[in-house]
Amino acid sequence: MRWFLWFVLVIALITGALYGVGRFLLPNNLEVVRETTVERPRAAVFAMINDLRIAKEWSPFYARDPDADYSFSGEPGSGQSMRWSSNVREVGAGRMSIVNSSENEEVEAIIEIGERATLNSRQELRRVETGTHVQWRVTAQCADTWINVPCRYMNLVMRGMVQTELDNGLARLKTLAEQLPNVDFEGLNPMFDTVEPQSFVYSTVETSTSDQAEIDRAEAIGLDQVRRFMTEYNLTQAGPLVRVVTDFDANSGRMSFRVGYPFSGPTPLTVVGVQLGQTPSGEAMHVLVEGSRTQVRTAYLQMNAYLQAHRVPLRENGLPWEVVHQQATPEGGQTRIEIFMPLQ
């Protein structure tokens, strides 16, 4: 009987010691901070963090089980949530919700891993010379209940696990982001609308993709045909000049496009030298560019980079078109052009 009493006393002493160490020496909070530098502009990195449909691609959980079931609700940014369920024990089931989003700067989220843990996530982006510095901070706090002391011991185990998960996630984020175009589209502010078609009289021209003088000459010839036709048939111009790219071959350096005007009035029965049709329509992303012709070329690069970073698909075989509100001359002047990209 005495040995049993000694056994109980030893167990009580050990339990008390463990409780005292846990309660008064171990931290109540878990905090893990990991960092990396992505050699891409921060707008591209932010696009991959702020949309959970994209974020799952670099999630360490996704790497372990790409076949897990995912469901999403809400638009990118604050309020969006993602649920997942996997038969892989390390992945399990859980939910991630974005609670705060500051454009191109930070994303805060809550991660609920089944019944095991609730973590607070904060990802901060900062411009650096080589691209974007990403800091990922994950924190958790033990509840002030009977579970408090066991939770503090669990934090010791979880710290290393969370650190490994964050390192793996940041490595995947870096790899995927650096496959995107190295083009900074911060401040692009694109708009998304459904565009209605208009009756369109146009001439098709073929020209260089880069020789602006040749492009101007070809367009001038085409527009001269269009204007003469509109005068002959009393057609009224119903909108700004429209250019519609029909073919673009970077390898040969040649392209073709339609150039003309929306019109109102009876549709001519006879067409010579020009063609009749409709302007492009449907879902489109568009931006308004005001400045030099160089800025127009830059806008095309930014729009393509934006679409790739946000995983926005172009319409199959879809090519861009322009609405020219103000045309610069070869001698200079201000250009005011709206560029449209057709979307699925």
DRENTORFI-33338 format. One record per residue (C-alpha): residue number from 1; x, y, z. Coordinates in Angstrom, 3 decimals. Layout:
pt resi: NUM, x: X, y: Y, z: Z
...
***
This chain:
pt resi: 1, x: 0.000, y: 0.000, z: 0.000
pt resi: 2, x: 2.882, y: 2.340, z: 0.840
pt resi: 3, x: 4.364, y: 2.005, z: -2.638
pt resi: 4, x: 1.034, y: 2.998, z: -4.126
pt resi: 5, x: 0.910, y: 6.137, z: -1.993
pt resi: 6, x: 4.461, y: 6.986, z: -3.077
pt resi: 7, x: 3.431, y: 6.420, z: -6.710
pt resi: 8, x: 0.438, y: 8.730, z: -6.353
pt resi: 9, x: 2.643, y: 11.345, z: -4.662
pt resi: 10, x: 5.231, y: 11.190, z: -7.467
pt resi: 11, x: 2.532, y: 11.504, z: -10.120
pt resi: 12, x: 1.041, y: 14.477, z: -8.266
pt resi: 13, x: 4.441, y: 16.158, z: -7.994
pt resi: 14, x: 5.204, y: 15.623, z: -11.682
pt resi: 15, x: 1.759, y: 16.843, z: -12.685
pt resi: 16, x: 2.106, y: 19.896, z: -10.500
pt resi: 17, x: 5.554, y: 20.640, z: -11.862
pt resi: 18, x: 4.359, y: 20.297, z: -15.439
pt resi: 19, x: 1.372, y: 22.515, z: -14.694
pt resi: 20, x: 3.583, y: 25.152, z: -13.058
pt resi: 21, x: 6.074, y: 25.143, z: -15.937
pt resi: 22, x: 3.303, y: 25.344, z: -18.505
pt resi: 23, x: 1.289, y: 27.975, z: -16.702
pt resi: 24, x: 4.069, y: 30.321, z: -15.659
pt resi: 25, x: 7.033, y: 29.653, z: -17.960
pt resi: 26, x: 5.621, y: 28.703, z: -21.349
pt resi: 27, x: 4.171, y: 31.474, z: -23.574
pt resi: 28, x: 0.417, y: 31.728, z: -24.009
pt resi: 29, x: 0.832, y: 32.783, z: -27.637
pt resi: 30, x: 2.225, y: 31.073, z: -30.707
pt resi: 31, x: 3.971, y: 33.327, z: -33.236
pt resi: 32, x: 5.918, y: 32.240, z: -36.309
pt resi: 33, x: 7.335, y: 34.672, z: -38.871
pt resi: 34, x: 8.898, y: 33.595, z: -42.166
pt resi: 35, x: 10.084, y: 35.714, z: -45.105
pt resi: 36, x: 11.144, y: 35.511, z: -48.724
pt resi: 37, x: 11.838, y: 37.792, z: -51.678
pt resi: 38, x: 9.941, y: 37.263, z: -54.932
pt resi: 39, x: 11.552, y: 38.693, z: -58.058
pt resi: 40, x: 8.320, y: 40.128, z: -59.386
pt resi: 41, x: 6.400, y: 43.400, z: -58.787
pt resi: 42, x: 4.200, y: 43.345, z: -55.704
pt resi: 43, x: 0.950, y: 43.764, z: -57.690
pt resi: 44, x: 1.564, y: 40.314, z: -59.219
pt resi: 45, x: 2.371, y: 38.782, z: -55.821
pt resi: 46, x: -0.673, y: 40.436, z: -54.230
pt resi: 47, x: -2.916, y: 38.966, z: -56.936
pt resi: 48, x: -1.779, y: 35.472, z: -55.932
pt resi: 49, x: -2.399, y: 36.099, z: -52.223
pt resi: 50, x: -5.614, y: 38.109, z: -52.309
pt resi: 51, x: -7.619, y: 35.520, z: -54.281
pt resi: 52, x: -7.988, y: 32.215, z: -52.423
pt resi: 53, x: -8.752, y: 30.411, z: -55.696
pt resi: 54, x: -5.176, y: 31.234, z: -56.710
pt resi: 55, x: -3.693, y: 30.989, z: -53.207
pt resi: 56, x: -4.631, y: 27.329, z: -52.983
pt resi: 57, x: -2.150, y: 26.638, z: -55.802
pt resi: 58, x: 0.813, y: 27.548, z: -53.599
pt resi: 59, x: -0.698, y: 26.369, z: -50.326
pt resi: 60, x: 1.443, y: 23.695, z: -48.611
pt resi: 61, x: -1.778, y: 21.697, z: -48.078
pt resi: 62, x: -2.468, y: 21.711, z: -51.820
pt resi: 63, x: 1.040, y: 20.415, z: -52.449
pt resi: 64, x: 0.325, y: 17.434, z: -50.195
pt resi: 65, x: -3.033, y: 16.598, z: -51.744
pt resi: 66, x: -3.892, y: 18.317, z: -55.064
pt resi: 67, x: -7.011, y: 16.105, z: -55.273
pt resi: 68, x: -8.605, y: 17.492, z: -52.111
pt resi: 69, x: -12.094, y: 18.961, z: -52.449
pt resi: 70, x: -12.197, y: 22.780, z: -52.448
pt resi: 71, x: -15.116, y: 25.192, z: -52.374
pt resi: 72, x: -15.053, y: 28.982, z: -52.454
pt resi: 73, x: -17.410, y: 31.832, z: -51.652
pt resi: 74, x: -17.100, y: 35.560, z: -52.189
pt resi: 75, x: -14.982, y: 37.711, z: -54.439
pt resi: 76, x: -11.202, y: 38.161, z: -53.953
pt resi: 77, x: -10.271, y: 40.221, z: -50.925
pt resi: 78, x: -12.008, y: 40.804, z: -47.620
pt resi: 79, x: -14.925, y: 38.407, z: -47.117
pt resi: 80, x: -13.734, y: 35.635, z: -49.416
pt resi: 81, x: -13.502, y: 32.157, z: -47.888
pt resi: 82, x: -12.233, y: 28.723, z: -48.884
pt resi: 83, x: -13.098, y: 25.306, z: -47.473
pt resi: 84, x: -11.161, y: 22.131, z: -48.098
pt resi: 85, x: -11.542, y: 18.457, z: -47.273
pt resi: 86, x: -8.951, y: 15.741, z: -47.790
pt resi: 87, x: -8.498, y: 12.076, z: -46.945
pt resi: 88, x: -4.825, y: 12.796, z: -46.227
pt resi: 89, x: -4.568, y: 13.052, z: -42.449
pt resi: 90, x: -2.035, y: 15.887, z: -42.457
pt resi: 91, x: -4.391, y: 17.965, z: -44.623
pt resi: 92, x: -7.750, y: 17.031, z: -43.138
pt resi: 93, x: -10.535, y: 19.588, z: -43.378
pt resi: 94, x: -10.562, y: 23.281, z: -42.684
pt resi: 95, x: -11.509, y: 26.777, z: -43.675
pt resi: 96, x: -9.615, y: 29.958, z: -44.530
pt resi: 97, x: -11.284, y: 33.385, z: -44.566
pt resi: 98, x: -9.828, y: 36.760, z: -45.552
pt resi: 99, x: -10.831, y: 39.321, z: -42.925
pt resi: 100, x: -8.874, y: 42.336, z: -44.149
pt resi: 101, x: -7.157, y: 43.243, z: -47.407
pt resi: 102, x: -5.111, y: 46.341, z: -48.222
pt resi: 103, x: -4.352, y: 46.502, z: -51.941
pt resi: 104, x: -0.764, y: 45.521, z: -52.778
pt resi: 105, x: 0.248, y: 45.809, z: -49.120
pt resi: 106, x: -1.186, y: 43.094, z: -46.865
pt resi: 107, x: -3.769, y: 40.335, z: -46.470
pt resi: 108, x: -5.075, y: 39.149, z: -43.094
pt resi: 109, x: -6.918, y: 35.862, z: -42.732
pt resi: 110, x: -8.185, y: 33.337, z: -40.210
pt resi: 111, x: -7.256, y: 29.679, z: -40.739
pt resi: 112, x: -9.405, y: 27.051, z: -39.022
pt resi: 113, x: -7.832, y: 23.601, z: -39.162
pt resi: 114, x: -10.705, y: 21.318, z: -38.259
pt resi: 115, x: -11.157, y: 21.169, z: -34.497
pt resi: 116, x: -7.421, y: 21.277, z: -33.901
pt resi: 117, x: -6.495, y: 24.940, z: -34.113
pt resi: 118, x: -7.461, y: 28.439, z: -35.187
pt resi: 119, x: -4.614, y: 30.538, z: -36.553
pt resi: 120, x: -4.348, y: 34.190, z: -37.506
pt resi: 121, x: -2.419, y: 34.820, z: -40.727
pt resi: 122, x: -0.936, y: 38.099, z: -41.928
pt resi: 123, x: 1.043, y: 38.505, z: -45.157
pt resi: 124, x: 2.790, y: 41.819, z: -45.747
pt resi: 125, x: 4.276, y: 42.956, z: -49.066
pt resi: 126, x: 7.011, y: 45.540, z: -49.415
pt resi: 127, x: 8.760, y: 46.835, z: -52.525
pt resi: 128, x: 12.477, y: 46.073, z: -52.683
pt resi: 129, x: 15.051, y: 46.630, z: -55.412
pt resi: 130, x: 14.816, y: 43.071, z: -56.710
pt resi: 131, x: 11.040, y: 42.712, z: -56.501
pt resi: 132, x: 8.783, y: 42.114, z: -53.507
pt resi: 133, x: 9.646, y: 41.215, z: -49.925
pt resi: 134, x: 6.971, y: 38.924, z: -48.447
pt resi: 135, x: 6.606, y: 38.458, z: -44.689
pt resi: 136, x: 4.172, y: 35.784, z: -43.481
pt resi: 137, x: 3.220, y: 35.932, z: -39.815
pt resi: 138, x: 1.025, y: 33.291, z: -38.153
pt resi: 139, x: -0.186, y: 33.675, z: -34.570
pt resi: 140, x: -2.493, y: 31.819, z: -32.176
pt resi: 141, x: -3.578, y: 32.320, z: -28.580
pt resi: 142, x: -4.488, y: 29.643, z: -26.052
pt resi: 143, x: -7.993, y: 29.944, z: -24.600
pt resi: 144, x: -8.222, y: 30.793, z: -20.895
pt resi: 145, x: -9.941, y: 27.521, z: -19.954
pt resi: 146, x: -8.852, y: 24.110, z: -18.696
pt resi: 147, x: -7.128, y: 23.562, z: -22.060
pt resi: 148, x: -4.790, y: 26.518, z: -21.504
pt resi: 149, x: -1.794, y: 24.619, z: -20.113
pt resi: 150, x: -1.973, y: 21.663, z: -22.571
pt resi: 151, x: -2.307, y: 24.263, z: -25.356
pt resi: 152, x: 0.931, y: 25.940, z: -24.242
pt resi: 153, x: 2.775, y: 22.631, z: -24.495
pt resi: 154, x: 1.166, y: 21.986, z: -27.876
pt resi: 155, x: 2.542, y: 25.320, z: -29.068
pt resi: 156, x: 6.048, y: 23.937, z: -28.582
pt resi: 157, x: 5.230, y: 21.133, z: -31.007
pt resi: 158, x: 3.297, y: 23.294, z: -33.455
pt resi: 159, x: 5.973, y: 25.978, z: -33.752
pt resi: 160, x: 8.297, y: 23.805, z: -35.812
pt resi: 161, x: 5.431, y: 22.372, z: -37.860
pt resi: 162, x: 4.014, y: 25.816, z: -38.705
pt resi: 163, x: 7.481, y: 27.091, z: -39.593
pt resi: 164, x: 7.960, y: 24.228, z: -42.061
pt resi: 165, x: 4.514, y: 24.819, z: -43.610
pt resi: 166, x: 5.168, y: 28.550, z: -44.064
pt resi: 167, x: 8.569, y: 27.912, z: -45.638
pt resi: 168, x: 7.046, y: 25.429, z: -48.073
pt resi: 169, x: 4.202, y: 27.771, z: -48.959
pt resi: 170, x: 6.490, y: 30.756, z: -49.557
pt resi: 171, x: 8.792, y: 28.637, z: -51.713
pt resi: 172, x: 5.843, y: 27.597, z: -53.896
pt resi: 173, x: 4.570, y: 31.183, z: -54.040
pt resi: 174, x: 7.986, y: 32.365, z: -55.210
pt resi: 175, x: 8.204, y: 29.650, z: -57.871
pt resi: 176, x: 4.743, y: 30.286, z: -59.298
pt resi: 177, x: 4.934, y: 34.091, z: -59.149
pt resi: 178, x: 8.272, y: 34.164, z: -60.928
pt resi: 179, x: 6.670, y: 32.370, z: -63.877
pt resi: 180, x: 4.540, y: 35.483, z: -64.491
pt resi: 181, x: 5.640, y: 38.366, z: -66.752
pt resi: 182, x: 8.021, y: 40.739, z: -64.990
pt resi: 183, x: 5.740, y: 43.727, z: -65.663
pt resi: 184, x: 4.498, y: 46.114, z: -62.989
pt resi: 185, x: 0.760, y: 46.757, z: -63.437
pt resi: 186, x: 0.204, y: 48.477, z: -60.099
pt resi: 187, x: -2.162, y: 51.395, z: -60.626
pt resi: 188, x: -3.602, y: 49.976, z: -63.870
pt resi: 189, x: -7.205, y: 50.069, z: -62.544
pt resi: 190, x: -8.924, y: 48.046, z: -65.289
pt resi: 191, x: -12.704, y: 48.032, z: -65.745
pt resi: 192, x: -14.868, y: 45.029, z: -66.586
pt resi: 193, x: -18.052, y: 45.460, z: -68.630
pt resi: 194, x: -20.344, y: 43.885, z: -71.168
pt resi: 195, x: -19.862, y: 45.744, z: -74.452
pt resi: 196, x: -22.742, y: 46.079, z: -76.901
pt resi: 197, x: -22.087, y: 45.761, z: -80.677
pt resi: 198, x: -22.527, y: 48.629, z: -83.140
pt resi: 199, x: -22.895, y: 48.753, z: -86.906
pt resi: 200, x: -19.376, y: 49.284, z: -88.243
pt resi: 201, x: -17.950, y: 50.345, z: -91.608
pt resi: 202, x: -14.287, y: 49.496, z: -91.932
pt resi: 203, x: -11.289, y: 48.771, z: -94.109
pt resi: 204, x: -8.845, y: 45.963, z: -93.375
pt resi: 205, x: -5.152, y: 46.883, z: -93.548
pt resi: 206, x: -1.995, y: 44.817, z: -93.237
pt resi: 207, x: 1.141, y: 46.385, z: -91.873
pt resi: 208, x: 4.170, y: 46.106, z: -89.606
pt resi: 209, x: 3.786, y: 45.416, z: -85.899
pt resi: 210, x: 6.515, y: 47.884, z: -84.925
pt resi: 211, x: 7.122, y: 50.443, z: -87.693
pt resi: 212, x: 4.851, y: 53.277, z: -86.593
pt resi: 213, x: 5.313, y: 55.228, z: -89.834
pt resi: 214, x: 4.142, y: 52.241, z: -91.880
pt resi: 215, x: 1.216, y: 51.694, z: -89.515
pt resi: 216, x: 0.165, y: 55.343, z: -89.865
pt resi: 217, x: 0.338, y: 55.212, z: -93.666
pt resi: 218, x: -1.684, y: 52.001, z: -93.897
pt resi: 219, x: -4.311, y: 53.336, z: -91.506
pt resi: 220, x: -4.584, y: 56.630, z: -93.387
pt resi: 221, x: -5.267, y: 54.782, z: -96.668
pt resi: 222, x: -7.901, y: 52.601, z: -95.020
pt resi: 223, x: -9.641, y: 55.535, z: -93.341
pt resi: 224, x: -9.685, y: 57.507, z: -96.571
pt resi: 225, x: -11.662, y: 54.670, z: -98.177
pt resi: 226, x: -14.045, y: 54.531, z: -95.208
pt resi: 227, x: -14.699, y: 58.297, z: -95.164
pt resi: 228, x: -15.366, y: 58.441, z: -98.917
pt resi: 229, x: -17.783, y: 55.523, z: -98.620
pt resi: 230, x: -19.628, y: 57.120, z: -95.685
pt resi: 231, x: -19.937, y: 60.409, z: -97.612
pt resi: 232, x: -21.236, y: 58.672, z: -100.715
pt resi: 233, x: -23.938, y: 56.767, z: -98.825
pt resi: 234, x: -24.791, y: 59.512, z: -96.311
pt resi: 235, x: -23.772, y: 57.465, z: -93.298
pt resi: 236, x: -23.499, y: 59.312, z: -89.989
pt resi: 237, x: -20.554, y: 58.599, z: -87.718
pt resi: 238, x: -21.976, y: 57.168, z: -84.465
pt resi: 239, x: -18.837, y: 56.922, z: -82.352
pt resi: 240, x: -15.056, y: 57.332, z: -82.201
pt resi: 241, x: -12.585, y: 55.597, z: -84.479
pt resi: 242, x: -12.312, y: 51.841, z: -83.819
pt resi: 243, x: -9.352, y: 49.548, z: -84.501
pt resi: 244, x: -9.870, y: 45.798, z: -84.301
pt resi: 245, x: -6.836, y: 43.518, z: -84.477
pt resi: 246, x: -7.559, y: 40.472, z: -86.650
pt resi: 247, x: -4.103, y: 38.910, z: -86.815
pt resi: 248, x: -0.829, y: 39.504, z: -84.993
pt resi: 249, x: 2.323, y: 37.522, z: -85.763
pt resi: 250, x: 5.270, y: 38.535, z: -83.612
pt resi: 251, x: 7.607, y: 36.177, z: -85.473
pt resi: 252, x: 7.028, y: 37.731, z: -88.895
pt resi: 253, x: 6.505, y: 41.214, z: -87.507
pt resi: 254, x: 3.251, y: 41.613, z: -89.444
pt resi: 255, x: -0.316, y: 42.263, z: -88.361
pt resi: 256, x: -3.700, y: 43.111, z: -89.819
pt resi: 257, x: -6.497, y: 45.160, z: -88.315
pt resi: 258, x: -9.831, y: 46.674, z: -89.193
pt resi: 259, x: -10.093, y: 50.436, z: -88.950
pt resi: 260, x: -13.294, y: 52.427, z: -89.298
pt resi: 261, x: -16.293, y: 53.995, z: -87.583
pt resi: 262, x: -19.575, y: 52.930, z: -86.036
pt resi: 263, x: -22.366, y: 54.412, z: -88.128
pt resi: 264, x: -26.076, y: 55.111, z: -88.171
pt resi: 265, x: -28.372, y: 55.222, z: -91.163
pt resi: 266, x: -29.669, y: 52.716, z: -93.723
pt resi: 267, x: -27.238, y: 49.895, z: -94.429
pt resi: 268, x: -25.938, y: 50.239, z: -98.013
pt resi: 269, x: -26.843, y: 47.406, z: -100.350
pt resi: 270, x: -23.667, y: 47.829, z: -102.401
pt resi: 271, x: -20.246, y: 47.759, z: -100.785
pt resi: 272, x: -17.071, y: 48.542, z: -102.731
pt resi: 273, x: -13.598, y: 48.947, z: -101.223
pt resi: 274, x: -14.776, y: 48.648, z: -97.623
pt resi: 275, x: -16.731, y: 46.170, z: -95.504
pt resi: 276, x: -19.700, y: 46.314, z: -93.161
pt resi: 277, x: -20.042, y: 44.464, z: -89.903
pt resi: 278, x: -20.275, y: 45.008, z: -86.189
pt resi: 279, x: -17.801, y: 46.180, z: -83.591
pt resi: 280, x: -16.595, y: 43.540, z: -81.092
pt resi: 281, x: -18.902, y: 42.854, z: -78.160
pt resi: 282, x: -19.314, y: 40.747, z: -75.029
pt resi: 283, x: -17.415, y: 40.591, z: -71.749
pt resi: 284, x: -14.243, y: 42.647, z: -71.829
pt resi: 285, x: -11.572, y: 44.207, z: -69.652
pt resi: 286, x: -10.652, y: 47.733, z: -70.683
pt resi: 287, x: -8.417, y: 50.610, z: -69.645
pt resi: 288, x: -8.225, y: 54.219, z: -70.746
pt resi: 289, x: -4.744, y: 55.371, z: -71.733
pt resi: 290, x: -3.936, y: 59.066, z: -71.882
pt resi: 291, x: -0.459, y: 60.072, z: -72.967
pt resi: 292, x: 2.090, y: 59.136, z: -75.585
pt resi: 293, x: 2.107, y: 56.185, z: -77.964
pt resi: 294, x: 4.773, y: 54.626, z: -75.758
pt resi: 295, x: 2.280, y: 54.591, z: -72.903
pt resi: 296, x: -0.195, y: 52.739, z: -75.103
pt resi: 297, x: 2.372, y: 50.005, z: -75.783
pt resi: 298, x: 3.159, y: 49.833, z: -72.063
pt resi: 299, x: -0.557, y: 49.500, z: -71.267
pt resi: 300, x: -0.803, y: 46.403, z: -73.476
pt resi: 301, x: 2.039, y: 44.755, z: -71.538
pt resi: 302, x: 0.413, y: 45.690, z: -68.219
pt resi: 303, x: -2.985, y: 44.361, z: -69.260
pt resi: 304, x: -1.559, y: 41.024, z: -70.345
pt resi: 305, x: 0.425, y: 40.764, z: -67.093
pt resi: 306, x: -2.711, y: 41.596, z: -65.080
pt resi: 307, x: -4.749, y: 38.919, z: -66.833
pt resi: 308, x: -2.103, y: 36.267, z: -66.228
pt resi: 309, x: -1.565, y: 37.159, z: -62.564
pt resi: 310, x: -5.303, y: 37.146, z: -61.821
pt resi: 311, x: -5.919, y: 33.995, z: -63.893
pt resi: 312, x: -8.483, y: 35.814, z: -66.049
pt resi: 313, x: -8.896, y: 33.872, z: -69.326
pt resi: 314, x: -9.120, y: 35.615, z: -72.673
pt resi: 315, x: -11.827, y: 34.596, z: -75.104
pt resi: 316, x: -10.640, y: 31.812, z: -77.385
pt resi: 317, x: -8.911, y: 33.384, z: -80.388
pt resi: 318, x: -9.867, y: 36.749, z: -78.936
pt resi: 319, x: -7.775, y: 39.733, z: -80.030
pt resi: 320, x: -7.845, y: 43.275, z: -78.624
pt resi: 321, x: -9.533, y: 46.316, z: -80.053
pt resi: 322, x: -9.186, y: 50.045, z: -79.484
pt resi: 323, x: -11.579, y: 52.967, z: -79.320
pt resi: 324, x: -9.641, y: 56.106, z: -80.269
pt resi: 325, x: -11.036, y: 59.170, z: -78.495
pt resi: 326, x: -8.048, y: 61.333, z: -79.437
pt resi: 327, x: -5.265, y: 60.561, z: -81.878
pt resi: 328, x: -1.671, y: 61.672, z: -81.540
pt resi: 329, x: 0.112, y: 62.825, z: -84.685
pt resi: 330, x: 3.553, y: 61.683, z: -85.836
pt resi: 331, x: 4.825, y: 65.052, z: -84.599
pt resi: 332, x: 3.524, y: 64.321, z: -81.097
pt resi: 333, x: 0.498, y: 65.325, z: -79.076
pt resi: 334, x: -1.747, y: 63.569, z: -76.583
pt resi: 335, x: -3.266, y: 60.156, z: -77.240
pt resi: 336, x: -6.504, y: 59.120, z: -75.559
pt resi: 337, x: -7.271, y: 55.504, z: -76.364
pt resi: 338, x: -9.438, y: 52.863, z: -74.708
pt resi: 339, x: -8.012, y: 49.350, z: -75.031
pt resi: 340, x: -10.349, y: 46.352, z: -74.772
pt resi: 341, x: -9.449, y: 42.701, z: -74.108
pt resi: 342, x: -12.203, y: 40.131, z: -74.844
pt resi: 343, x: -12.847, y: 37.741, z: -71.948
pt resi: 344, x: -14.494, y: 34.343, z: -71.711
***
